[in-house]
């Protein structure tokens, strides 16, 4: 499973992530998605993406929970791209608990960035520096037949 994600981005859990039941609260997974994608974009582009003429706003997210995590677990967030459009990127993500010698799948999800003009908030083409960074992450469907 981890090999189907071209990027594994480290994200530590935090003390505040645990809820009263002793595990990471479900809404926190969305924060892990956002943190991993944007931190990876900054690293991969060598650019502070907040300074680009277009900004990526999150238009859609989803998450399927498969296992429990809690502080102080170390995580790896798998990142791949399911669709690269003109103004949007559909990411597929996986949250793995780093168990030392293995990664245990805790959740899978989706995350869609739509690029908009920073002033008008109208959709615009994905900035070239972003497109160049994410193109290698596009997952191609296996050939039919």
N, C-alpha and C positions, 0 to 999 in steps of 0.2 A: 504494500500500500504506500509506504513512504517513498518508494522509488518512482511513483507516478506523479510526484510533485517535484518540479525542477528546483524549487527553492524551499529550504527549511530555515525559518527565521526564529531565533531564540527569543522567548518571552517569559520572564519570571512571573510567578504568581506573587501577589502582595498580601500582607496581613489583612488588609481591608477587603480583599476579594472574597473571603470566607463569609458565609451567612450564619445564621443562628444554628443551622443544622450541621455545621462543620465541613461544608464543601463549598466550592466556588459557585456563587449564585449565577443563574442562567444568563442574566443580562450582561455579566462580565465577559462572557465569551465574545460578544459583539465588540467589546473594547479590545480584546486580543486580536480580532480580525483587523480592526482599524489600525491598531498599533503596528502589526506585522506588515500590512500592505504599505502603509505610508513610510515606515522606517526603511523598508526594503527599497521603495521608490527613491528615497533620498540617497541611500547608499548606492544603488545601481546607476543613478543618473549623475551623481556628484553635484546635485543641484538642490537648493532649498526650494522644494516644490511650492511653498507658500508664496514665493516671489514670482511665479510664472504669470503670464497674462491670462491664463485659464486655470481654474481651480477644479479639482475633482470633488464633487459632492456625492454623498451616498444616497442613491435613489431606491435601493432595495437590498435587504439582507434576509438570510434565513439560516437556521441552525438546527441540526439534528443531534441530540445528545446521546452518546453511546457508552459513556463511562464517567466515573466521578473523579474529580481532581480537587486538591485542596492545598492551601499554603503549608509548607514551603516548596511545593512541586516546581520543577523547572519544566518548561514547555518548549516544544518546537511547533511552529505553525507552518504547515505545508501550503505553498502558494502555486497555483497554476491559472492559466487563462482559458476559459471555455469559449469566449467570443470577444474578438477585438473589432469594434465597429468604428464609425467615423468620429463619434463624440462620446462613446461609452465603452467601458471595459467590464466584462462579466468575469469575475474571479471565482474559482472554486478553492475552498480552503479546508484544511484538516488540522485539528488541534491534537497533538500527541503529547502524552506525559513521558518525559525522558526518564526511563527507569535504569539508566546507567548503560547496560549492555543491550537494551532494546527500547523501542518506542511503542507505547501503548496508545491506540486510537481512543480519544475521548469524545470527539465531536467532528462533524463535517458541516460545511456551510457554504453559502454563496454571498457575494458582496459585489454590488454594481456601482462603479464610479461613472457619473455623467459629468463631462467637462463643460463648464459654463464660463462665460466672460465674468471676470471678477467684479465688474461694475453693474452690468445689465442683468446678470444671472440667466442669460439666454444661452442655449447649447451652442458650442463652438467645436471645431475639430480638436482632437487630442493633440496636445503639444508634441512636436517632433521628438524631443528628448524623452518624453514618457513613452511614446509609441516604440521608439528604438529599444528601450529597456524591456518592455513587456512582450515584444514580438517573439523572443525565444521561449517564452512561457506558454505560448498557445498550444493547447492540446489538440492534436489532430485525431479525428475519428478513424477507427480501423476501416479498411476498404471492405465494401460489401462483396459477397460472393463466395 
